[in-house]
Each structure stands twice: as structure tokens, then as C-alpha cells.
Amino acid sequence: MQLNATQIQNALPWDALIIALNDIFVREVCSPVRHHHTINVPQEPDATLLLMPAWLEGEFLGVKQVNVFPGNNARNIPGLSSHYMLSCGKTGQPLAQLDGNELTARRTAAASALASKLLSREDASEMLMVGSGRMSRRLIPAHMSVRPIKTVRVWDRNQDAAQALVTELQAEDINAEVCAKDQLEEAVRKSDIISCATMATTPLILGDWLKPGAHLDLVGSFTPTMRETDNTAMQRSAVFVDTRAGALSETGDLIIPIQEGAITENNVIAEFSELCSGQHLGRPGLDDANNAVTIFKSVGDSREDLAAAILAYQRLV
């Protein structure tokens, strides 16, 4: 069975996917550290092969293969391609091959929505989307599926890109508006949920701007030199992550403030396995829960891919 991007979208509604992610983080999943290999491409920049395996013993085995070929830019074709292979955990027989790009984007947005369900205020109604690329088109509906969001503002350095996304949202009867380039601070100050999916290497969201009770969802930073928020935000917020091992080794949003002495690893209060199992109650478990500022930083995890692939397969067979 081969599942394309459209089939994956249809097979992974937000409510069911969020439940599947919650469930996978309370199960015993074997998820080795991802394999990272450099591949020589003659007369072109080196390519990278990433392999991310995970399995539930006796049930399902999955592996995501991500190919990063920078030389494709000269060919005007995407530099990144990926697919996911799901197999039977008893026989090893292949069950389904899924489009890896859509699978990753959808489970990433669902992870942010799961975190929001646990960490944002239940009455959160004002959302700011920072970035207007592929991920923003998943993050907005995912967040809207768990909170009563009435207004969505979009900020992007490229105002035309922001306007294009707002036009799409308005066509879906979503109350959306463009945030001017010089109005980011104003938009942050009145937002209950701020979701960031950018390639920023210097902070866009400053901690002093976050209002009491705000929730900051950080998706973009996936290397030690990338960051979307500043030290102040980390210092004044209750910080949660998808996985400590991944977040503390991969994202500049945590690595940089730790290196600069602004925070320590102990500032990370809990990860998904603790939140989903109830070991930590999320926002209700914080002091002054109504006014606490929360941060969720995701870097992605192979368990999320496995959960999404199993759900898509089971809904389509």
C-alpha cells in the first residue's frame, strides 16, 4: 500500500492524531537515536541521509528515510524528500509506504496541538502565527482543533506570503488578518497562543512581550544555532519539550540560553512522556496556573512518526 500526501491528510484528522500521539508516549516504544550519514555526490555538495526507526514489539516496525540533497537547488527541484516504511512487527512484512513530508508536517502540528491542550489556557481565543510557510498551514487548524480560537493573526518578514496565507484562511471562514512587519510586538502582547515556525537564527519573540497566561509554541529551531525566542522568555516561562534528549541537544532555543547561563537543564519541567502519562498535569499543575507563561519546544521524535503511520494505515486498510 502506498499513501500519498492527500491520502495521509484525509487519514489523519486532528482529533484522532492527537489521541494517537498521546497514547504512543505512554507506551514502551523502542526508538533508537536517528542515524545520520553523509553521502558524497560527485561535483556537487555532499548529501545527507537520515534514518529514524521506531517499533512496538510484536506489533509494528517503522522507519523514516529523509534524503537531503542541496545540489537539487540548481535543478529547481526540492532538496529534501522523505518516505516512511511501516512493517509488521511480527513478520517484518511491509505494510505501507507513506509520503514522509506530509506525515512529518502533520504529526508535528498535532504535537503542538497536544501540547497546547495540556499547556495553554482553556479559554485561549487569540492566536498569532509567526511564519507563513508549509507548517503554518497545519499548525493553525491543529491549534484551532483544541482551543476556541476566534482570531488568527499572521506575521512574516515576507508580507506577501503572510497575505497569501490570510487569504486562504479567510476563504475557509477563519477570522484572519495580516500583522504588519512593525507590529509583531503589539500582536504578541495580545495573543493567548503564539506559534512560531520559522528559520530564524536570532530571537523574534521577546519574553518581555508575553502576557500573563500566554502559551508560546516553538517549532522552527532544529539546530544549535537557530532560535525563535530569547533568554528572558525561557527564564520567565514554564518550559516543556517533546523529549529532553532531543531538545537539549538539537535546538538553540535551549542550548544557547543554557550555554550563556540564563537557565539550566532543570528549567525543563517535563517532556511528553510525563505529560501524557499524568506524571505532570501541565498548566493545572503550575503555581498561579491562570497567569503562568508556558513554552513548548518541539524537535520531533520517531515515536510521533510511528503513531501517525499506524493510524493512517489502520484507517485505510
C-alpha positions in Angstrom: 0.0 0.0 0.0 1.3 3.4 -1.0 -0.2 6.5 0.6 0.3 9.9 -1.0 0.1 13.3 0.8 -3.7 13.7 0.1 -4.5 10.3 1.5 -2.4 11.0 4.6 -4.2 14.3 5.2 -7.6 12.5 5.0 -6.5 9.6 7.2 -5.1 11.8 10.0 -7.8 14.1 11.3 -6.5 16.3 14.1 -8.6 14.8 16.9 -7.6 11.2 16.2 -4.0 12.0 15.5 -3.7 14.0 18.8 -5.1 11.0 20.7 -2.6 8.7 18.9 0.3 10.8 19.9 -0.8 11.0 23.5 -1.1 7.2 23.5 2.3 6.5 22.0 4.1 8.5 24.6 2.8 6.3 27.4 3.7 3.0 25.7 7.0 1.1 25.7 8.4 2.1 22.3 11.9 1.2 21.0 13.2 4.4 19.4 17.0 4.4 18.7 18.9 7.6 18.1 18.5 8.6 14.5 21.2 7.6 12.0 23.0 10.4 10.3 25.1 9.7 7.2 27.0 12.0 4.8 26.9 11.0 1.2 29.3 12.1 -1.4 27.7 13.4 -4.6 30.3 13.9 -7.4 30.8 17.6 -8.5 28.0 18.6 -6.0 27.6 19.4 -2.3 27.5 16.5 0.0 24.1 15.0 0.6 22.7 13.7 4.0 20.8 10.6 4.7 18.7 10.4 7.9 17.2 7.2 9.2 14.7 7.3 12.1 13.5 3.9 13.3 10.9 3.0 16.0 8.9 -0.1 16.8 6.3 -1.6 19.1 7.5 -5.1 19.8 5.3 -7.7 18.2 3.1 -5.0 16.6 4.6 -2.5 14.2 8.0 -1.5 12.9 8.6 1.8 11.1 11.5 3.8 9.7 11.6 7.2 8.1 14.2 7.9 5.5 15.0 11.6 4.8 17.2 12.5 1.8 18.8 16.0 1.8 20.4 16.8 -1.5 21.4 20.5 -1.6 22.5 20.2 -5.2 18.9 19.9 -6.2 18.5 23.7 -5.9 20.3 24.0 -9.2 17.8 21.7 -10.8 14.8 23.6 -9.4 13.6 20.5 -7.5 13.2 20.1 -3.7 16.4 19.5 -1.8 14.6 17.3 0.7 12.5 14.2 0.1 11.3 11.6 2.5 9.2 8.5 2.9 8.1 6.3 5.7 8.0 2.5 5.6 5.7 0.7 8.0 6.1 -3.0 8.5 4.5 -5.8 10.6 6.2 -6.2 14.0 5.7 -10.0 13.9 6.8 -10.9 10.4 8.7 -7.9 9.1 6.5 -7.9 6.0 6.0 -4.3 4.6 2.5 -2.9 5.2 2.6 0.6 3.8 4.9 3.3 2.3 3.8 6.8 3.2 4.8 10.2 1.9 7.3 11.3 4.6 6.9 15.1 4.1 3.2 15.2 4.8 3.5 12.6 7.6 6.1 14.7 9.3 4.3 18.0 8.9 1.0 16.7 10.2 2.4 14.9 13.2 4.5 18.0 14.1 1.4 20.2 14.1 -0.5 17.6 16.1 2.3 17.5 18.6 2.0 21.3 19.1 -1.8 20.9 19.4 -1.4 18.2 22.0 1.0 20.4 24.0 -1.5 23.3 23.7 -4.3 21.1 25.0 -2.1 20.5 28.1 -0.4 23.8 28.5 -2.4 26.7 27.0 -5.4 28.3 28.8 -8.7 26.6 28.0 -10.2 29.9 27.0 -7.4 30.9 24.6 -9.0 32.7 21.7 -6.4 34.9 20.1 -3.6 33.2 18.1 -0.6 34.6 16.4 1.1 32.6 13.7 4.7 33.6 13.1 5.8 32.3 9.7 3.6 31.6 6.8 5.1 28.5 5.2 4.1 24.9 4.9 4.0 24.3 8.6 1.8 27.3 9.4 -0.9 25.8 7.2 -1.0 22.7 9.6 -0.3 24.5 12.9 -3.3 26.9 12.7 -6.0 24.3 12.2 -4.3 21.9 14.6 -4.4 24.6 17.4 -7.9 25.5 16.5 -9.0 21.9 17.0 -8.2 22.1 20.7 -8.9 25.7 21.7 -11.8 28.1 20.9 -9.6 30.4 18.7 -11.6 33.3 17.3 -8.9 35.4 15.7 -5.7 34.4 13.9 -3.0 36.9 13.1 -0.2 36.1 10.7 3.3 37.7 10.8 6.0 37.0 8.3 9.0 39.0 7.1 7.5 38.5 3.7 4.2 40.4 3.8 3.0 38.9 0.5 3.4 35.4 1.9 1.6 36.4 5.1 -1.3 37.9 3.0 -1.5 34.8 0.8 -2.0 32.6 3.9 -4.5 35.0 5.4 -6.5 34.9 2.1 -6.5 31.1 2.3 -7.7 31.2 5.9 -10.5 33.7 5.1 -11.7 31.5 2.3 -12.2 28.8 5.0 -14.3 31.3 7.0 -11.5 31.8 9.6 -11.3 35.3 11.1 -7.7 36.0 10.0 -5.6 39.2 9.5 -2.1 40.2 8.5 0.2 41.5 11.1 2.3 44.4 9.7 6.1 43.9 9.9 6.5 46.6 12.5 3.6 45.3 14.7 5.0 42.0 15.9 5.4 43.2 19.5 1.8 44.5 19.5 0.4 41.2 18.2 2.4 39.1 20.7 1.2 41.2 23.6 -2.5 40.4 22.9 -2.1 36.8 21.9 -3.1 33.8 24.0 -1.2 31.4 21.8 1.9 32.3 19.7 3.1 29.6 17.3 6.4 30.0 15.6 7.6 28.0 12.5 10.5 30.0 11.0 14.1 29.6 10.1 15.2 32.4 12.5 18.7 32.4 14.0 18.1 35.4 16.2 15.1 35.8 18.5 11.8 37.0 17.0 9.6 36.7 20.1 10.9 38.5 23.2 10.0 37.4 26.7 9.0 40.8 27.9 6.2 40.8 25.3 4.4 37.7 26.6 1.3 38.5 28.5 0.3 36.6 31.7 -1.2 33.2 30.8 0.3 33.2 27.3 1.5 29.9 25.6 4.5 30.0 23.2 4.8 27.1 20.7 8.3 26.9 19.2 8.6 24.7 16.2 11.2 26.2 13.9 14.6 25.8 15.6 16.1 22.5 14.8 19.9 23.2 15.0 22.0 24.6 17.9 22.4 27.9 16.1 18.7 28.5 15.4 16.3 30.2 17.9 13.0 31.9 17.8 12.8 33.4 21.3 15.2 35.0 23.8 16.7 34.2 27.2 14.1 36.3 29.0 11.2 34.1 27.7 13.0 31.0 28.9 13.6 32.5 32.3 10.1 33.7 33.0 8.2 30.7 31.5 7.4 27.1 32.5 9.3 25.2 29.8 8.1 21.9 28.4 9.5 19.8 25.5 8.6 16.8 23.4 11.7 14.9 24.5 14.5 16.2 26.8 17.2 14.2 24.9 16.3 15.8 21.6 15.5 19.3 22.7 18.6 19.7 24.9 20.9 18.5 22.1 19.4 20.0 18.9 17.7 23.4 19.4 19.4 26.7 20.0 16.2 27.8 21.8 17.5 25.8 24.8 21.2 25.2 24.0 22.1 28.9 23.7 20.5 30.2 27.0 22.0 27.2 28.8 25.4 28.0 27.4 25.0 31.6 28.4 24.0 30.7 32.0 20.5 32.2 31.7 18.9 28.8 32.5 19.9 25.2 33.2 18.6 21.9 32.0 16.5 21.8 35.2 14.3 24.6 33.7 12.7 22.0 31.5 9.8 20.9 33.7 8.5 17.9 31.8 8.5 16.1 28.5 5.7 14.4 26.6 6.1 11.0 28.3 5.5 12.8 31.7 2.7 15.0 30.5 0.8 12.3 28.6 1.0 9.8 31.5 -0.2 12.4 34.0 3.1 12.5 35.9 2.9 16.2 35.3 -0.5 17.9 35.0 0.6 20.6 32.6 -0.9 24.1 33.2 -3.2 22.9 36.1 -0.1 21.7 37.9 1.7 25.1 37.8 1.7 27.7 40.5 -0.7 30.5 39.6 -1.9 28.5 36.7 -4.1 31.2 35.2 -1.2 33.7 34.8 1.7 31.3 34.2 3.5 31.7 30.9 4.2 28.3 29.2 6.6 27.3 26.4 6.6 24.1 24.4 9.6 23.4 22.3 9.4 20.5 19.8 12.2 19.0 17.8 10.3 15.9 16.6 10.6 12.3 17.7 10.4 8.9 15.8 7.6 7.8 18.1 5.4 10.5 16.6 6.1 9.3 13.1 5.3 5.7 14.1 2.0 6.7 15.8 0.9 8.7 12.7 1.9 5.9 10.3 0.0 3.3 12.3 -3.1 5.4 12.5 -3.1 6.2 8.8 -2.6 2.5 7.9 -5.4 1.3 10.2 -7.8 3.9 8.9 -7.2 3.0 5.3 -6.9 -0.8 5.3 
